[in-house]
Amino acid sequence: YNTVDFIGSYALPLGKLTFSIENLLNEDYVTVWGQRAPLLYSPTYGSSSLYEYKGRGRTFGLNYALSF
């Protein structure tokens, strides 16, 4: 799987504003650990559905930094 991220920044007169969008296309995917864990732990420690860890959906970030 592939995900697309967007990161940008804008210099303000006083400080810097940074913004981001992770998983821009909102891809549905399972992490590497989510692919391996069911093989290692299921059925001994529960159903395989307990160990299917999905990746995060579209995530927004906003940051303001001021250096002095």
C-alpha positions, 0 to 999 in steps of 0.5 A: 500500500502507499499513502500520500501526505501533504506538508506545508509551511508559511512564514509569518511576520512573527513565527511560522505556521506548519500544516499537514494532512497525512493519508490524504486519499484516506486509504484503508490499510492494515499495518505491518504488525496488523498483518503479522499479529494474527499469525502469531497470536491467533487462535491461542490468545483470541480471534484473529480480528482482535489483532488486525490493526488498521492504519490511521485514516486521514489526519490533519495537523496544525502547528505554530512555532515562535523562536526567540 
